[in-house]
Amino acid sequence: CATESMEAMQKNTAAPLIEVDPKRGLVDKPFELKVSFLPPNKPITLYSQLEREKNECWEAYAHYVSDSEGTVRVNQQESQGGSYSGRESMGLIWSMKPHPGNKTDPRFRKDEVTVPDLVDISVFDGHVSGDFLQKKPLASVRVERCYMAPGVKRVKIRQNGVVGTLFLPPVFAAPGPGPFPAVLDLWGAGGGLYEYRAALLAANGFASLALVYMSHKDFPGPKGVVNVGPDYFEKTFQILQCHPQVDADRVAIVSLSTGAMIALFVTTEVPSINVILTGPYIQPLSPSIVLIIFILNRQTEKIRLDENGHMIWKYIWLPVLEDPAQKVAVGKLQCPLLLVSGEDDCCFPVMEFAEDIRKMMEAAGNVHLLTSVSYPGTGHLIEPPYCPHSPFSKMAIPTRKKAVVLRWGGEPQLHARAQEDSWRKILEFLRQHLIPDQSVTLKKAKL
Ligand SMILES: *[C@@H]1O[C@H](CO)[C@@H](O)[C@H](O)[C@H]1NC(C)=O
């Protein structure tokens, strides 16, 4: 460090300075990045690197040219190439990919939410495109991206057979000290316990339970198979609703993929549950993974392969649309539903499903409860904002010995936009329907 500044002094130039604001923030919040004290009109490369658990390294880079004052402002200037181009204030995060030397699964999923992601951002001389770890940067800064907001409580749940983690908002978080509105958080058929979205929902003022329903060491049953029925979700709701810091009348579900299918089914079949339902991806099937596997095996000729041999599953589900016996009776829904669909979803025909859901709800007279949004260039895995995009990844299927590689779809830049916009819409939808003061105002406004 001392040598670096000596060199800079000898050349009579100050070393460039990278400023990130905030340097420590929640992963769903953007930052501003500025490089100053560069020569005017100077080509530079910004490089971001994140070391994850198991020594895996994710990275992105982008080419910029400083302005006449020797400054680069990432949220105002355009990247001229690299992992992304154009004006993208968070491109150095969402365009990250695993280091080519790492044989890691290309799906970015946070395992340990109590530990922030540490992202090192460096500036290099000129427009360079590789071997960053062998080169010496002009300057670097470390940014902390947190999943747990200060004051959020994380409670392990192993109760009545229910397995999950409950996150409680800080006591002074809006809209007050609680009891809080609550969210049940369901992920897809990859199973396991993933807490990152629930942690972020807690930071936004919702008591949130990341729930396991398959494939976890503390959970009975074979790996890769859902063998719980509606009673499991009833028990889960009881735990949530009996919690002293949860308002029993204000419970929602946020879900993705198979989790969304379960959410729809539970909400139609367990009438005692008064929930608001929201979330990316819906497949109108009954929630039995056995049925999914059955359809999958019967329809294998409908599996398509992309140019890399990754499986496209979208077409195998289409016959479901013709068979009411295989669909959740969404006409029975009595709570608001937000559908978020990626128009390039390669895993499920979500656009066809969304239209079918709309028709079923219209026929049943409850279509006023439906809000549906879709995004072009967006794939199946719509995650919280700035999460790196995974066009494909491995998935274990119980009836197959080897994991298959599924194509999820999406184009990185448009997918990143959709993640940002849909997260805002999900939070707005939850607030609108779960926070009473606001809904009172809304009702008044309508009269
Ligand atoms: C991943 O790549 C980085 C950069 O080359 C290397 O330092 C690290 O050891 C690799 N990790 C694994 C698990 O291969």
The ligand as a Gaussian input file, in Angstrom:
#p B3LYP/6-31G(d) Opt

LIG

0 1
 C      -12.105000     -20.794000      -8.116000
 O      -11.355000     -19.921000      -8.934000
 C      -10.497000     -19.055000      -8.208000
 C       -9.837000     -18.143000      -9.218000
 O       -9.065000     -18.839000     -10.139000
 C       -9.477000     -19.873000      -7.417000
 O       -8.692000     -18.983000      -6.629000
 C      -10.233000     -20.839000      -6.492000
 O       -9.299000     -21.670000      -5.825000
 C      -11.192000     -21.681000      -7.297000
 N      -11.969000     -22.496000      -6.370000
 C      -12.303000     -23.743000      -6.600000
 C      -13.112000     -24.423000      -5.546000
 O      -11.990000     -24.337000      -7.624000

